[in-house]
């Protein structure tokens, strides 16, 4: 009786459009006007400085032809050297400023993505799969970071160099400028050829990376089950298949990239040849000097590297663009964090409620219908009211809709058509009338955060004293194993620290519930992972942690239902029975059948 009803079809998280991506980036840059202006100014100055040497070299050629004095030639050389040094310094400074700006923007975007990811409804995350989200916050962030730190500043500098050099070439002589523009159609055709073929590959590559991550995450997360059923070969084969698809896409992109390079070289030849030929005829007719023609040829030759970088690095920029659109797609999701529910008590948000515990409250849940996207109906015609301080157990066969109803009651899942009220106040969108500490959910999937045990507990109550932490642990029966820890509350737990058993981890989650002191507690099979050995201890711990609170329990074991004030029986998403344990046994209905099947002695 642990499965959630009807697994919904997989739907990937959204990908932002180009307009949405640029809008969000523009807003990030505007939020940092000083750094953005400084980076832009230095990069423009560096690109402008690069024009000095070719122009002075042209004048130097004319001076040599005119048999100018050595002092003038030496002066030209000194200017070229000084320009080279200054341009190098400005280029380095511009790259540093651009990298700092890009890293800052990416850091803010990454924080926003993480914030949205942590507040995603559980149903949305389940439909998308953890692999899609992990690929975005892992691989996609890595791709964008690499471009920002390595390719980004060079790309922006190259773009400025191209624009300013073309302007300088036209200003030198419009006829030489027109000759250089002969290469523009060839460059444009090469880029158009590449973009049309490569962009779909990059989008497919990012999806394939997400699929590969999903396969790996699923196999690693369920490693014990995989070994138990000896399905290692099947999972390895699935990972190999997805890895092969990602590899094949990368090879196809590399092949396109190589052919793209050949087209760039052809465009460079056409442009330089046109400038040299035009320069020859203009010099022959005394329309320009040899120095001007030399400067024009050097200007166009100077375009080789920046244009080549722009076109060749478009490979990395396109990948970064695809990754950035996936990040912005998550960052642009609406903030679905319910203002009332703090989320799982195992991962509570910092307290925002006024000081002092709130007494038990009445909870009214109305679900006229609920389904996931276009999937089948999960809940229908559910009217559930919990009186202040009442303890209600929710039972039913696998797929009955218990966990979905618990998620709705806790404010974690928004019903398709329905409402949840706490003391008559809507749980969602209630402003400050309902605080984030009033409803807490503890599920069977408990996470122990890495760090001292005290810090893990203070996630629920940042200002709690050591005495209050010890009292909470004592209340849930964790004193015995706490005393066995080498450093007590200061003992590191979680990853890299002292490993807690499943039962101990649940006791930590229940202790957080005690510290949170909510008006309503929702336990979604919160003691299901303990196994039979610690089942009774955890049942007692859950009873102690929720004493004096309005409580809804998704009962994994029917022994949990026996102690409830009222039992609600779900069947195919509808309430079919409710009453006390004795009343439902006497009625000999659905609950009676479940009880006999479970064979638990009274």
C-alpha positions as CSV (number, residue, x, y, z in Angstrom):
1,X,0.0,0.0,0.0
2,X,2.8,2.4,-0.8
3,X,2.4,3.3,-4.4
4,X,0.9,6.6,-5.5
5,X,-2.0,6.3,-7.9
6,X,-1.4,5.9,-11.6
7,X,2.0,7.1,-12.7
8,X,1.5,10.1,-15.0
9,X,3.2,10.3,-18.4
10,X,6.7,11.8,-18.5
11,X,6.7,15.5,-19.4
12,X,10.0,17.4,-19.6
13,X,10.4,20.7,-17.8
14,X,9.8,23.7,-20.1
15,X,12.5,25.3,-22.4
16,X,12.4,29.1,-22.7
17,X,12.1,30.8,-26.1
18,X,14.8,33.0,-27.5
19,X,12.8,36.1,-26.5
20,X,12.3,34.9,-22.9
21,X,16.0,34.0,-22.6
22,X,17.2,37.4,-23.8
23,X,14.6,39.2,-21.6
24,X,15.9,37.5,-18.5
25,X,19.5,38.1,-19.4
26,X,18.9,41.7,-20.1
27,X,17.2,42.1,-16.7
28,X,20.2,40.5,-15.1
29,X,22.6,42.9,-16.9
30,X,20.5,45.9,-16.0
31,X,20.7,45.0,-12.3
32,X,24.5,45.4,-12.5
33,X,24.9,48.7,-14.4
34,X,28.4,49.5,-13.1
35,X,30.0,46.2,-14.0
36,X,28.1,46.0,-17.3
37,X,29.2,49.5,-18.4
38,X,32.8,48.9,-17.3
39,X,33.0,45.6,-19.2
40,X,31.5,47.1,-22.4
41,X,33.7,50.2,-22.3
42,X,36.9,48.3,-21.9
43,X,36.0,45.7,-24.6
44,X,35.2,48.5,-27.1
45,X,38.5,50.3,-26.2
46,X,40.4,47.0,-26.8
47,X,38.8,46.4,-30.1
48,X,39.5,50.0,-31.2
49,X,43.1,49.7,-30.1
50,X,43.5,46.8,-32.5
51,X,42.9,49.1,-35.4
52,X,45.9,51.3,-34.6
53,X,48.7,49.0,-35.7
54,X,47.4,48.3,-39.3
55,X,46.7,52.0,-39.8
56,X,50.2,53.0,-38.7
57,X,51.7,50.3,-40.8
58,X,50.0,51.7,-43.9
59,X,51.4,55.1,-43.0
60,X,54.8,53.5,-42.5
61,X,54.7,52.0,-46.0
62,X,54.0,55.5,-47.5
63,X,56.8,57.0,-45.4
64,X,59.3,54.4,-46.7
65,X,58.2,55.0,-50.3
66,X,58.5,58.8,-49.8
67,X,62.0,58.3,-48.2
68,X,60.9,59.8,-44.9
69,X,63.5,60.5,-42.2
70,X,64.4,57.7,-39.8
71,X,63.0,59.6,-36.8
72,X,59.5,59.5,-38.3
73,X,59.8,55.8,-39.1
74,X,61.0,55.2,-35.5
75,X,58.1,57.1,-34.2
76,X,55.7,55.0,-36.2
77,X,57.3,51.8,-34.8
78,X,57.0,53.2,-31.3
79,X,53.3,53.9,-31.8
80,X,52.8,50.3,-33.1
81,X,54.6,48.9,-30.0
82,X,52.7,51.0,-27.6
83,X,49.4,50.2,-29.2
84,X,50.1,46.5,-29.1
85,X,50.9,46.7,-25.4
86,X,47.9,48.8,-24.5
87,X,45.6,46.7,-26.6
88,X,46.9,43.6,-24.9
89,X,46.3,45.1,-21.4
90,X,42.8,46.3,-22.4
91,X,41.9,42.9,-23.9
92,X,43.0,41.1,-20.7
93,X,41.1,43.5,-18.5
94,X,38.0,43.3,-20.7
95,X,38.1,39.5,-20.6
96,X,38.3,39.6,-16.8
97,X,35.5,42.1,-16.4
98,X,33.3,40.2,-18.9
99,X,34.0,36.9,-17.2
100,X,33.2,38.4,-13.8
101,X,29.9,39.8,-15.2
102,X,29.0,36.6,-16.9
103,X,29.8,34.5,-13.8
104,X,27.8,36.8,-11.6
105,X,24.8,36.6,-13.9
106,X,25.1,32.9,-14.2
107,X,25.3,32.6,-10.4
108,X,22.1,34.5,-9.9
109,X,20.4,32.5,-12.6
110,X,21.6,29.3,-11.0
111,X,20.3,30.4,-7.7
112,X,16.9,31.1,-9.3
113,X,16.9,27.8,-11.0
114,X,17.6,26.0,-7.8
115,X,15.0,28.0,-6.0
116,X,12.4,27.1,-8.6
117,X,13.5,23.4,-8.6
118,X,13.2,23.2,-4.8
119,X,9.6,24.6,-5.0
120,X,8.5,22.4,-7.9
121,X,5.4,20.4,-7.1
122,X,6.3,16.8,-6.5
123,X,4.0,15.7,-9.2
124,X,5.7,18.0,-11.8
125,X,9.1,16.7,-10.8
126,X,7.9,13.1,-11.0
127,X,6.5,13.6,-14.5
128,X,9.7,15.3,-15.7
129,X,12.0,12.8,-14.1
130,X,15.0,13.7,-11.9
131,X,17.4,13.2,-14.8
132,X,16.0,16.2,-16.7
133,X,16.4,18.4,-13.7
134,X,19.9,17.0,-12.8
135,X,21.0,17.5,-16.4
136,X,20.0,21.2,-16.3
137,X,21.6,22.1,-13.0
138,X,24.6,19.9,-13.8
139,X,25.5,19.5,-17.5
140,X,23.7,22.7,-18.8
141,X,25.3,24.9,-16.1
142,X,28.7,23.4,-17.0
143,X,28.2,24.2,-20.7
144,X,27.2,27.8,-20.0
145,X,29.9,28.3,-17.4
146,X,32.6,27.1,-19.9
147,X,31.4,29.6,-22.5
148,X,31.2,32.4,-20.1
149,X,34.7,31.7,-18.6
150,X,36.5,30.8,-21.8
151,X,34.6,31.5,-25.1
152,X,32.3,34.3,-24.0
153,X,34.7,37.2,-23.5
154,X,36.6,36.2,-26.7
155,X,33.4,36.0,-28.6
156,X,32.2,39.4,-27.5
157,X,35.7,40.9,-28.3
158,X,35.7,39.3,-31.7
159,X,32.2,40.7,-32.5
160,X,33.3,44.2,-31.5
161,X,36.6,43.8,-33.6
162,X,34.6,42.8,-36.7
163,X,32.2,45.7,-36.4
164,X,34.9,48.3,-35.8
165,X,37.3,46.9,-38.4
166,X,34.6,46.9,-41.1
167,X,33.8,50.5,-40.1
168,X,37.5,51.4,-40.3
169,X,37.9,49.7,-43.7
170,X,34.9,51.6,-45.2
171,X,36.2,54.9,-43.6
172,X,39.7,54.2,-45.2
173,X,38.2,54.1,-48.7
174,X,34.6,53.1,-49.6
175,X,35.7,51.2,-52.7
176,X,38.1,49.0,-50.6
177,X,35.3,48.5,-48.2
178,X,33.0,47.3,-50.9
179,X,35.6,44.9,-52.1
180,X,35.9,43.5,-48.6
181,X,32.2,43.0,-48.5
182,X,32.4,40.5,-51.3
183,X,33.1,37.9,-48.6
184,X,30.0,38.8,-46.7
185,X,27.6,36.6,-48.8
186,X,30.0,33.7,-48.6
187,X,30.2,34.0,-44.8
188,X,26.5,34.4,-44.5
189,X,25.8,31.3,-46.7
190,X,28.3,29.3,-44.7
191,X,26.7,30.3,-41.4
192,X,23.2,29.7,-42.7
193,X,24.2,26.2,-44.0
194,X,25.7,25.4,-40.5
195,X,22.9,26.8,-38.4
196,X,20.1,25.1,-40.3
197,X,21.8,21.7,-39.7
198,X,23.3,22.1,-36.3
199,X,20.7,23.8,-34.2
200,X,18.3,20.8,-34.1
201,X,21.3,18.6,-33.2
202,X,22.1,20.7,-30.2
203,X,18.6,20.6,-28.9
204,X,18.5,16.8,-29.4
205,X,21.9,16.5,-27.7
206,X,20.7,18.3,-24.6
207,X,17.6,16.0,-24.4
208,X,19.8,12.9,-25.0
209,X,22.1,14.1,-22.1
210,X,19.1,14.4,-19.8
211,X,17.9,10.9,-20.8
212,X,21.3,9.5,-20.1
213,X,21.4,11.2,-16.7
214,X,17.9,9.9,-15.9
215,X,19.0,6.3,-16.7
216,X,22.1,6.7,-14.5
217,X,20.3,8.4,-11.6
218,X,17.5,5.8,-11.6
219,X,20.0,2.9,-11.6
220,X,22.1,4.4,-8.8
221,X,19.2,5.4,-6.7
222,X,17.7,1.9,-6.9
223,X,21.1,0.1,-6.8
224,X,20.0,-2.2,-3.9
225,X,16.9,-3.2,-5.8
226,X,18.8,-3.7,-9.0
227,X,21.2,-6.0,-7.3
228,X,18.4,-7.9,-5.5
229,X,16.6,-8.7,-8.8
230,X,19.9,-9.1,-10.7
231,X,19.0,-6.6,-13.4
232,X,22.4,-4.9,-13.6
233,X,22.9,-5.9,-17.2
234,X,19.5,-4.4,-18.3
235,X,20.3,-1.1,-16.6
236,X,23.8,-1.0,-18.0
237,X,22.4,-1.7,-21.4
238,X,19.9,1.1,-21.0
239,X,22.6,3.5,-20.0
240,X,24.8,2.4,-22.9
241,X,22.0,2.9,-25.3
242,X,21.4,6.5,-24.2
243,X,25.1,7.2,-24.0
244,X,25.5,5.9,-27.6
245,X,22.8,8.2,-28.8
246,X,24.5,11.2,-27.1
247,X,27.8,10.1,-28.6
248,X,26.4,9.7,-32.1
249,X,24.9,13.2,-32.0
250,X,28.2,14.7,-30.9
251,X,30.0,13.0,-33.8
252,X,27.5,14.2,-36.3
253,X,27.9,17.8,-34.9
254,X,31.7,17.5,-35.2
255,X,31.4,16.4,-38.8
256,X,29.2,19.5,-39.5
257,X,31.8,21.6,-37.7
258,X,34.6,20.4,-39.9
259,X,32.7,21.0,-43.1
260,X,31.8,24.5,-41.8
261,X,35.5,25.3,-41.4
262,X,36.1,24.6,-45.1
263,X,33.4,27.1,-46.0
264,X,35.0,29.7,-43.8
265,X,38.4,29.3,-45.5
266,X,36.7,29.7,-48.9
267,X,35.1,33.0,-47.8
268,X,38.4,34.3,-46.4
269,X,40.1,33.7,-49.8
270,X,37.3,35.4,-51.7
271,X,37.4,38.5,-49.5
272,X,41.2,39.0,-49.4
273,X,41.5,38.4,-53.1
274,X,38.9,41.1,-53.8
275,X,40.6,43.6,-51.5
276,X,44.0,43.0,-53.1
277,X,42.7,43.2,-56.7
278,X,40.7,46.4,-55.9
279,X,43.8,47.9,-54.2
280,X,46.0,47.1,-57.2
281,X,43.7,49.0,-59.6
282,X,43.1,51.9,-57.2
283,X,46.9,52.4,-56.7
284,X,47.5,52.1,-60.4
285,X,45.1,54.9,-61.1
286,X,46.5,57.0,-58.2
287,X,43.1,56.9,-56.4
288,X,44.7,55.6,-53.1
289,X,48.2,55.3,-51.8
290,X,50.1,52.0,-51.5
291,X,49.9,52.5,-47.7
292,X,46.1,52.8,-47.8
293,X,45.9,49.6,-49.9
294,X,48.3,47.9,-47.4
295,X,46.1,49.1,-44.5
296,X,43.0,47.8,-46.2
297,X,44.6,44.4,-46.8
298,X,45.8,44.2,-43.2
299,X,42.4,45.3,-41.9
300,X,40.7,42.5,-43.9
301,X,43.4,40.0,-42.9
302,X,42.8,41.1,-39.3
303,X,39.2,40.0,-39.7
304,X,40.2,36.3,-40.3
305,X,40.7,35.5,-36.6
306,X,37.6,37.3,-35.2
307,X,35.3,36.1,-37.9
308,X,36.7,32.6,-37.7
309,X,36.2,32.7,-33.9
310,X,32.7,34.0,-34.3
311,X,31.7,31.3,-36.7
312,X,33.7,28.5,-35.2
313,X,32.7,29.4,-31.6
314,X,29.1,29.5,-32.7
315,X,29.3,25.8,-32.0
316,X,29.9,26.5,-28.3
317,X,27.6,29.5,-28.2
318,X,24.8,27.4,-29.8
319,X,25.3,24.7,-27.1
320,X,25.3,27.4,-24.4
321,X,22.2,28.9,-25.9
322,X,20.4,25.6,-25.9
323,X,21.5,25.0,-22.3
324,X,20.7,28.6,-21.2
325,X,17.2,28.3,-22.7
326,X,16.7,25.1,-20.6
327,X,17.9,26.9,-17.4
328,X,15.7,30.0,-18.1
329,X,12.8,27.6,-18.7
330,X,13.1,26.4,-15.1
331,X,13.9,29.9,-13.8
332,X,10.8,31.3,-15.5
333,X,8.5,28.9,-13.8
334,X,6.0,30.6,-11.5
335,X,6.8,30.5,-7.8
336,X,4.6,27.7,-6.7
337,X,5.9,27.6,-3.1
338,X,2.7,27.4,-1.1
339,X,2.6,30.3,1.4
340,X,1.0,28.2,4.0
341,X,2.7,24.9,3.9
342,X,6.4,24.7,4.8
343,X,6.9,21.7,2.7
344,X,8.2,18.4,4.1
345,X,9.0,18.6,7.7
346,X,12.2,16.8,6.8
347,X,13.3,19.9,4.8
348,X,11.5,22.8,6.4
349,X,11.9,26.4,5.4
350,X,13.1,28.9,8.0
351,X,10.3,30.0,10.3
352,X,8.3,33.0,9.3
353,X,5.5,32.6,11.8
354,X,5.1,34.8,14.9
355,X,6.8,33.5,18.0
356,X,4.9,31.0,20.0
357,X,3.3,27.7,19.0
358,X,-0.2,27.7,17.5
359,X,-2.8,25.4,18.8
360,X,-4.5,22.6,16.7
361,X,-6.6,23.9,13.9
362,X,-9.5,22.6,11.8
363,X,-8.6,21.4,8.3
364,X,-11.2,21.2,5.5
365,X,-10.2,19.5,2.2
366,X,-12.5,19.6,-0.8
367,X,-11.5,17.9,-4.0
368,X,-14.2,17.8,-6.6
369,X,-11.8,16.3,-9.0
370,X,-8.0,15.9,-9.4
371,X,-5.8,14.6,-12.2
372,X,-2.3,15.1,-13.4
373,X,-2.3,17.0,-16.6
374,X,-4.4,15.1,-19.1
375,X,-4.1,11.9,-17.2
376,X,-6.9,9.8,-15.6
377,X,-9.0,11.0,-12.7
378,X,-7.1,10.4,-9.4
379,X,-9.5,11.9,-6.8
380,X,-13.2,12.7,-7.1
381,X,-15.9,14.1,-4.8
382,X,-13.7,14.1,-1.7
383,X,-15.0,16.1,1.3
384,X,-12.7,15.7,4.3
385,X,-12.8,17.7,7.5
386,X,-10.4,17.3,10.4
387,X,-11.6,18.8,13.7
388,X,-9.0,20.7,15.8
389,X,-6.8,18.1,17.5
390,X,-8.4,15.1,15.7
391,X,-6.2,12.3,14.5
392,X,-7.4,10.8,11.2
393,X,-6.0,7.8,9.4
394,X,-6.2,7.5,5.7
395,X,-6.2,3.9,4.4
396,X,-6.8,2.1,1.1
397,X,-5.3,-0.2,-1.4
398,X,-2.3,0.7,-3.6
399,X,-3.4,3.3,-6.1
400,X,-6.4,4.5,-4.1
401,X,-5.1,8.1,-4.1
402,X,-3.9,8.3,-0.5
403,X,-0.6,10.1,-1.1
404,X,-2.2,12.5,-3.5
405,X,-4.8,13.5,-1.0
406,X,-2.2,13.9,1.7
407,X,-0.2,16.2,-0.6
408,X,-3.2,18.3,-1.3
409,X,-4.1,18.5,2.4
410,X,-0.5,19.6,3.2
411,X,-0.6,22.3,0.4
412,X,2.1,20.5,-1.6
413,X,-0.2,19.7,-4.5
414,X,-2.8,22.1,-5.9
415,X,-6.0,20.2,-6.6
416,X,-7.4,20.5,-10.2
417,X,-10.7,21.5,-8.8
418,X,-11.0,22.0,-5.1
419,X,-9.7,23.9,-2.0
420,X,-8.0,23.4,1.3
421,X,-8.8,25.6,4.3
422,X,-7.2,26.0,7.7
423,X,-9.6,27.3,10.3
424,X,-11.7,28.6,7.3
425,X,-8.7,30.4,5.7
426,X,-7.6,29.2,2.2
427,X,-4.3,27.3,2.6
428,X,-3.0,28.7,-0.7
429,X,-2.9,32.4,-1.3
430,X,-3.9,33.3,2.2
431,X,-1.2,35.9,2.8
432,X,-0.1,36.1,6.4
433,X,-3.3,34.7,7.8
434,X,-1.7,31.2,7.5
435,X,2.0,31.0,8.2
436,X,4.5,28.7,6.7
437,X,4.7,26.7,9.9
438,X,1.1,25.9,10.3
439,X,1.1,22.8,8.2
440,X,4.0,20.3,7.9
441,X,4.4,17.1,6.0
442,X,6.6,14.1,6.8
443,X,6.9,11.5,4.1
444,X,8.6,8.1,4.0
445,X,11.4,9.6,1.9
446,X,13.5,11.4,4.5
447,X,16.8,13.2,3.8
448,X,19.5,13.7,6.4
449,X,21.5,16.7,5.5
450,X,25.3,16.5,5.8
451,X,26.6,18.3,8.9
452,X,26.3,18.3,12.6
453,X,23.1,16.6,13.9
454,X,22.2,19.9,15.7
455,X,22.3,21.9,12.4
456,X,20.1,19.3,10.8
457,X,17.5,19.6,13.5
458,X,17.7,23.4,13.5
459,X,16.5,23.5,9.9
460,X,13.1,23.3,11.5
461,X,13.8,25.9,14.3
462,X,17.0,28.0,13.7
463,X,16.8,29.5,17.2
464,X,16.2,26.3,19.1
465,X,18.6,25.7,22.1
466,X,20.4,22.5,22.6
467,X,18.0,21.7,25.4
468,X,15.0,22.0,23.0
469,X,16.8,19.8,20.5
470,X,17.4,17.1,23.1
471,X,13.8,17.4,24.3
472,X,12.5,16.9,20.7
473,X,14.7,13.8,20.2
474,X,13.7,12.4,23.6
475,X,10.0,12.9,22.7
476,X,10.4,10.7,19.6
477,X,12.4,8.0,21.4
478,X,15.8,8.8,19.9
479,X,17.7,9.2,23.2
480,X,19.3,5.8,23.2
481,X,21.2,6.1,19.9
482,X,21.9,9.8,20.5
483,X,23.9,8.8,23.6
484,X,25.9,6.4,21.5
485,X,27.0,9.1,19.1
486,X,30.7,10.1,19.7
487,X,30.0,13.9,20.0
488,X,26.3,13.9,20.7
489,X,24.5,16.7,18.9
490,X,27.8,17.9,17.3
491,X,28.3,14.5,15.6
492,X,28.4,14.9,11.8
493,X,25.6,13.0,10.1
494,X,24.5,12.5,6.5
495,X,26.9,12.1,3.6
496,X,30.5,11.8,4.9
497,X,29.4,11.6,8.5
498,X,27.8,9.1,10.9
499,X,25.3,6.9,8.9
500,X,21.9,6.9,10.4
501,X,19.6,3.9,9.9
502,X,16.2,4.3,8.2
503,X,14.4,4.3,11.5
504,X,16.8,6.9,13.0
505,X,16.4,9.1,10.0
506,X,12.7,9.0,10.5
507,X,13.1,9.9,14.1
508,X,15.1,12.9,13.1
509,X,12.3,14.0,10.7
510,X,9.8,13.5,13.5
511,X,12.0,15.6,15.8
512,X,12.0,18.3,13.3
513,X,8.2,18.1,13.3
514,X,8.2,18.6,17.1
515,X,10.5,21.6,16.7
516,X,8.3,23.1,13.9
517,X,5.2,22.9,16.1
518,X,2.7,23.0,13.3
519,X,-1.1,23.3,13.8
520,X,-1.6,20.4,11.4
521,X,0.7,17.5,10.8
522,X,0.5,15.2,7.7
523,X,2.3,11.9,7.9
524,X,2.5,10.3,4.5
525,X,3.6,6.7,5.4
526,X,6.3,8.4,7.5
527,X,7.2,5.1,9.3
528,X,7.0,2.8,6.3
529,X,10.7,2.5,5.7
530,X,11.6,1.3,9.2
531,X,10.8,-2.4,8.6
532,X,9.1,-4.6,11.1
533,X,11.9,-4.4,13.7
534,X,11.4,-0.7,14.5
535,X,7.8,-0.4,13.4
536,X,6.3,-0.2,16.9
537,X,9.0,2.3,18.1
538,X,8.3,4.6,15.1
539,X,4.6,4.3,15.6
540,X,5.0,5.4,19.2
541,X,7.4,8.2,18.0
542,X,4.9,9.5,15.4
543,X,2.1,9.4,18.1
544,X,4.3,11.4,20.5
545,X,5.4,13.9,17.8
546,X,1.8,14.6,16.8
547,X,0.1,14.6,20.2
548,X,-2.0,17.8,20.6
549,X,-2.0,18.5,16.9
550,X,-4.5,18.0,14.1
551,X,-3.1,15.0,12.3
552,X,-3.7,13.2,9.0
553,X,-1.9,9.9,8.7
554,X,-1.5,7.8,5.5
555,X,-1.3,4.4,7.2
556,X,1.1,2.0,5.8
557,X,0.3,-0.5,8.5
558,X,-3.2,-0.8,9.8
559,X,-1.9,-0.9,13.3
560,X,-1.5,2.9,12.8
561,X,-5.2,3.2,12.0
562,X,-6.3,1.5,15.2
563,X,-5.1,4.4,17.4
564,X,-6.7,7.0,15.2
565,X,-9.9,8.9,16.3
566,X,-11.3,8.3,12.8
567,X,-10.4,6.2,9.8
568,X,-11.1,7.3,6.3
569,X,-11.1,4.6,3.6
570,X,-10.2,5.6,0.0
571,X,-11.0,3.4,-3.0
572,X,-10.3,4.4,-6.6
573,X,-10.0,8.1,-5.5
574,X,-13.2,8.3,-3.5
575,X,-14.1,8.1,0.2
576,X,-16.1,4.9,0.6
577,X,-16.1,4.5,4.4
578,X,-15.2,6.4,7.5
579,X,-15.5,5.8,11.2
580,X,-13.6,4.3,14.2
581,X,-11.8,1.0,13.9
582,X,-14.5,-0.9,15.8
583,X,-17.3,0.8,13.8
584,X,-15.7,-0.1,10.5
585,X,-15.0,-3.7,11.5
586,X,-18.7,-4.1,12.6
587,X,-19.8,-2.7,9.2
588,X,-17.7,-5.4,7.5
589,X,-17.0,-3.3,4.4
590,X,-13.9,-2.3,2.6
591,X,-11.9,-1.7,5.7
592,X,-13.0,-5.0,7.2
593,X,-11.7,-6.7,4.1
594,X,-8.4,-4.9,4.3
595,X,-8.1,-5.8,8.0
596,X,-8.7,-9.5,7.5
597,X,-6.2,-9.5,4.6
598,X,-3.6,-7.8,6.7
599,X,-4.2,-10.3,9.5
600,X,-3.1,-8.1,12.4
601,X,-4.2,-9.3,15.9
602,X,-6.3,-6.8,17.7
